[in-house]
Amino acid sequence: MLKPSDSGGSVLVRRPGPEELHPVRTHRRRRALELSLAVAVPVVLVLLWQLAAAQAWIDDRVYPAPSTILADGWDRATAGELWPDVWATLKRVLAGYAIGTAAGYALGLLMGSLALVRAALEPLLDALYVVPKLALLPIFLNMFGLGEGPQVALVAATVFFFVWISTMSAVLAVPSGHRDAGRVFGASPWQMFRHVLLPASLPSVLVGARIAAGVAVLVIVASEQIAATNGLGHLIFDSRALFQNDVMFVGIVCVAVLGVLFSEAVRLLGRLLTPWAPRDRGRGRS
């Protein structure tokens, strides 16, 4: 606000707002509001779904009420019928994710550090990247036969490209001044990697790894619908073919929960490994 001064002019006076006066209290209120909205939106949607099924606004034979889905899921879980499918999907995702992440990170570091390797391999990998990964499933079936091999290989191939691209881009984005400082201090190749390239590139690499975690769940569910005899994808496809829509939705909910938990686990791991990096946007700041 403007106030008159003794010299006849005006002075601009700015009063501190709530964020300056009470930063901790303001942050807590904002976090409480964000958490409330995050919980309220899905709860309201589920209640509307329940109401629509109860009032026969939708056909509950096609879209069962959430209470029906919850009851059926509970019955299958307590009877031990759900966990084998959950475990089958989870172990395929974890195995494929570990292989794809390791391969993508190693090659991304190599191509980001060596221009000749990047020039030799990048065109080929760019061409393979745009190929839909499900199109590779018949090839993996020919290579590994029926069983876990094709599923794990498909997840690994999908994750590999996300991690490779994010790693190579992160290494190339390291400022040249960081590299020059390492050379001035006589850093060896290992020291350059350990103290310069790794800390500077790891936050971006972990962002790519987190995206790959969600995509890995999508790919494994799709592949299980085509070439598997168990797993959540097979459960969804098989129950739909048998018109067991409540079981189908149980599988869909399990996939959603699995994807969220897996992605959040990767995010938490990233925060533990990179305490110097800023937190994700939309998560608030402490």
LINMO-V506790 format. One record per backbone hydrogen bond with DSSP energy under -0.5 kcal/mol. CO is the residue of the C=O (numbers start at 1). NH is the residue of the N-H. If there is no record, write none. Layout:
{{CO & NH} {CO & NH}}
This chain:
{{1 & 13} {3 & 11} {5 & 8} {9 & 5} {11 & 3} {11 & 13} {12 & 14} {13 & 15} {17 & 20} {17 & 21} {18 & 22} {22 & 26} {23 & 27} {24 & 28} {25 & 29} {26 & 30} {27 & 31} {28 & 32} {29 & 33} {30 & 34} {31 & 35} {32 & 36} {33 & 37} {34 & 38} {35 & 39} {36 & 40} {37 & 41} {38 & 42} {39 & 43} {40 & 44} {41 & 45} {42 & 46} {43 & 47} {44 & 48} {45 & 49} {46 & 50} {47 & 51} {48 & 52} {49 & 53} {50 & 54} {51 & 55} {52 & 57} {52 & 58} {53 & 56} {58 & 60} {59 & 62} {59 & 63} {65 & 68} {65 & 69} {66 & 70} {67 & 71} {68 & 72} {69 & 73} {70 & 74} {71 & 75} {72 & 76} {73 & 77} {74 & 78} {75 & 79} {76 & 81} {76 & 82} {77 & 80} {82 & 85} {82 & 86} {83 & 87} {84 & 88} {85 & 89} {85 & 232} {86 & 90} {87 & 91} {88 & 92} {89 & 93} {90 & 94} {91 & 95} {92 & 96} {93 & 97} {94 & 98} {95 & 99} {96 & 100} {97 & 101} {98 & 102} {99 & 103} {100 & 104} {101 & 105} {102 & 106} {103 & 107} {104 & 108} {105 & 109} {106 & 110} {107 & 111} {108 & 112} {109 & 113} {110 & 114} {113 & 115} {114 & 118} {115 & 119} {116 & 120} {117 & 121} {118 & 122} {121 & 125} {122 & 126} {123 & 127} {124 & 128} {125 & 129} {126 & 130} {128 & 131} {132 & 135} {133 & 136} {134 & 137} {136 & 140} {137 & 141} {138 & 142} {139 & 143} {140 & 144} {141 & 145} {145 & 150} {147 & 151} {148 & 152} {149 & 153} {150 & 154} {151 & 155} {152 & 156} {153 & 157} {154 & 158} {155 & 159} {156 & 160} {157 & 161} {158 & 162} {159 & 163} {160 & 164} {161 & 165} {162 & 166} {163 & 167} {164 & 168} {165 & 169} {166 & 170} {167 & 171} {168 & 172} {169 & 173} {171 & 174} {175 & 178} {175 & 179} {176 & 180} {177 & 181} {178 & 182} {179 & 183} {180 & 184} {181 & 185} {182 & 187} {183 & 186} {188 & 192} {189 & 193} {190 & 194} {191 & 195} {192 & 196} {192 & 197} {193 & 198} {196 & 200} {197 & 201} {198 & 202} {199 & 203} {201 & 205} {202 & 206} {203 & 207} {204 & 208} {205 & 209} {206 & 210} {207 & 211} {208 & 212} {209 & 213} {210 & 214} {211 & 215} {212 & 216} {213 & 217} {214 & 218} {215 & 219} {216 & 220} {217 & 221} {218 & 222} {219 & 223} {220 & 224} {221 & 225} {222 & 226} {223 & 226} {223 & 227} {224 & 228} {231 & 235} {232 & 236} {233 & 237} {234 & 238} {235 & 239} {236 & 240} {237 & 241} {238 & 242} {239 & 244} {240 & 243} {243 & 245} {244 & 248} {245 & 249} {246 & 250} {247 & 251} {248 & 252} {249 & 253} {250 & 254} {251 & 255} {252 & 256} {253 & 257} {254 & 258} {255 & 259} {256 & 260} {257 & 261} {258 & 262} {259 & 263} {260 & 264} {261 & 265} {262 & 266} {263 & 267} {264 & 268} {265 & 269} {266 & 270} {267 & 271} {268 & 272} {269 & 273} {270 & 274} {274 & 277} {280 & 283}}
